[in-house]
Every structure is written in structure tokens, then in C-alpha cells.
């Protein structure tokens, strides 16, 4: 279960004062809460590419070299997508006999058939290739299509069943995605073949402009569309979990993992979630951009009411799932994925030393290694939020939480003297460790060595997020003829994408 822009601080057990994630908190109490769990990127597309490949964006190609240290993703105009040379976890599981379905947002490419999820190990697909935000006008920028497997069955905003009321921020999409999930799980459970399955559930209602169904409007004490959408997502998770709990065979044999693709998009102000005490939000390499809510549930294997401070990431799910399925990791590429089995199932590391695997976290922004975490220490080798010109126009990734000489509005190097934080004492990255202290000198040596080795061994993949073309938009996807929703495709005119952030 991968949310879109949900913040670490939105989870009741992570400290949200409203405690409105009732079903998610229940899920965590029945399983494990991971407090130091990270995305692979502070932006949606690269994060999702890394989750499904087990590899950093710099390796799998989901980055840009158009501008140094700039975030990039897959807008409608993007020509690129997840490379066919990359192996997705869905493909490995399909080869092993799993039945796989994606419900919700894909965001890994859309303009060529090889980028379609049904071509990448998913047998069923109900959702959209892109996020729902716009504005779209169905003429200059076609509304995002909704797919049922390989065929378009409507467009967001245009089709009645997929309508989004932008003014009132209402839509029934989350309910549709929930019913799809329940139907798929029940079908698989009822199958006499007992075929194993992989469900990738990715609603995007928490991405601004957020939406909720009419039944949940006004349901949150936050008095915001985001708050209502979060309550609805929580309710939907509860409904899906009830189906799994209610079937002994499913409850005994199903691992459920809940997280988000990146931190809360604080730039959206009241239409965004909370990152709790963490610094800044989406788009940044500070904790608020990368650290995610995370829950693992499997009552037959994960002890109830456990938590871990193990440093882990979405990429670790790749190797964990491979091992659980009894498969072998591909040998012809480098992975950034650890097996979380020892942590999830025994709350210990491979070395038997509590919950501290020998793992590091690397914080990239585009093509640039910005920071490294190992154990409780994090070193920033570059700092950057967004250009000062954008900030002066009201685009603020760190509202109310700027830190002098840390949340910089220009790309600022710190290679010789990185900005160091102790994240256990200071999870909000407010108080840099003084450079003259013995602690700073010791931690710097450790982190410098890790960063140098990582960069020396790094072989970047070919960047796929450099070239845009309006002709790549969703003008006439397969199935549009029957719906009378085809639009004339403009002449192809590729150009280098502009990444202002």
C-alpha cells in the first residue's frame, strides 16, 4: 500500500495529535511500526521506480542531467519511462507464478507500450498513468486517462464515474480503488488453485489538490480536504484489512506493507499533510522529504505491537519479497536493497545486534548525492531547497521550519565540512553538531568513507527524465475510439525538460 505525499507525522502512532488514523494505528499495533523508514527519492516517480526495482534512481535512470541536483518526474509530456532493461519485482513474481495487480497511480511512463504496467509483470491494471493534478482542459492538455488493463475506460474530470470536482475537492476514486482491491483479493482467495498474488495499491487522493468522497467531507477535525482524504484512506485500509483478517488462509499467509512515496508536500500549505518534527518536506533531502510512515503486518510471522528504529528503505522491500517468494536476485546488476526479514520476523539484524542492520541511506537529488545517513548520524554534503526566485513567489518547502545556513536557496557545497546531525537526539535537523567537537570529527570520518566508497563504485544508469515532447501526452490511448475521447496528436517536437525545482 503506497500512499501519495502522506507525511511521517500523519500517523497517529507517530504523534499526530488528532489520532484520526484509527485503522492504520490498529494495523501497526497488530504488527510492526518502522520509525526510520525512507523513500529513495523526495519525489514520486523516482521513488516508485526505486521501490519496484530495488535500485536507487541514479542506477535505474529515473533522474535528469539537464540541471545539476534537480528533482524530476514523469509529467504528461515525458518521453521516457522505466527502462526495459530494469527488472521490476512484479516481473520476477509473474515469472514465479504470482497473479499481480496494480490499482491507482503508475507514474513510470505512459507514451510507449513498453512502459505500460501490463507489459511489466502486472496482469491487471485499474488506474492512471499520471497523478490527477492539472490544470487540464481536454484540448491543450488532455485529461489523464483511466485504464482497465490495457484499454482506456475514461478520463479524469471528463468521465462521470471518474469525475473530480476541483472546487469542492470531491471524487469517488478512492472508493473505486478500494472496491477493486477487495474484489481482487477475494477472487484470489476463492481460487481453487491457491495462486499467490501481489497487489500494488497506490491511491493518489493525498496529492494536492486532494480529494475525498462526499461521505467523508467534513469528517476530519483538521477541517481540510487533506484531513478528510486521510480519514478516507484510513477507512479504506481498514476495509481491505478486514477482508484479509476475515479469511484465515489470507491472514496466515499475507504480508501487508503500508508506506508513502515521499514526505508531505508542505508547499501545498493547508492542502498537505504533516511531517511531524522532521525538517522541511517533499522535494528536499531533509528528513521531511525522505522519511515515511511505515507499517508491516503479518500476524503469523510479525510479533504484534513491535517497533524498530532500523534504518531501512522502500528498496529493501525488493530483496525481502524475492526471498519470501523463494526466488533468486538477478546477478547482473547492483542493488540497493537489504533483506528486512530478520528485522520484521525476529526484530533483529543479521548480526544479531538488535535492530541495526549494517546499512546506510543515500539521499540523492537528481544526479547528485546530497547526504548520507549511517546509524544515528547524517551528513549533508550539499544543501538546497528551491531557488530564491521561487521562494519569493511563495513556493516554500520548509514553511515555519527554515534553519539558517542549512535550508539554503542555492545549491551549496559542504564536501570539506559536511553539515552533521545526530538524528536520534535531533530528528528535526535543527542543531548541527559543532565542527570542533570530537563527535563531529569521528562521525565525519565514518560518513566520508561511506560516501567515498559509494561514489567510487557508482555506475549511473542512462537518465530517462531528460526529454519531453507534447506529442507524448495522452491524446489517444487505446480504447479512446469507443469512448469518443480521442484527441488529435500534435507534431512531435522533442525538447529538454525544464526542472525549476
PyMOL commands that set and color helices and strands:
alter all, ss='L'
color gray80, all
select helices_A, chain A and resi 8-10+12-14+22-30+44-53+57-60+89-95+113-115+117-119+160-162+173-190+214-216+225-245+248-253+266-271+287-290+316-324+341-346+388-392+438-457+470-472+480-483
alter helices_A, ss='H'
color red, helices_A
select strands_A, chain A and resi 2-3+32-34+37-38+99-105+124-128+145-148+151-155+164-165+170-171+197-202+256-260+291-292+295-297+306-308+312-313+360-365+368-374+377-380+382-383+412-413+419-422+467-468+495-496
alter strands_A, ss='S'
color yellow, strands_A
deselect
rebuild
show_as cartoon
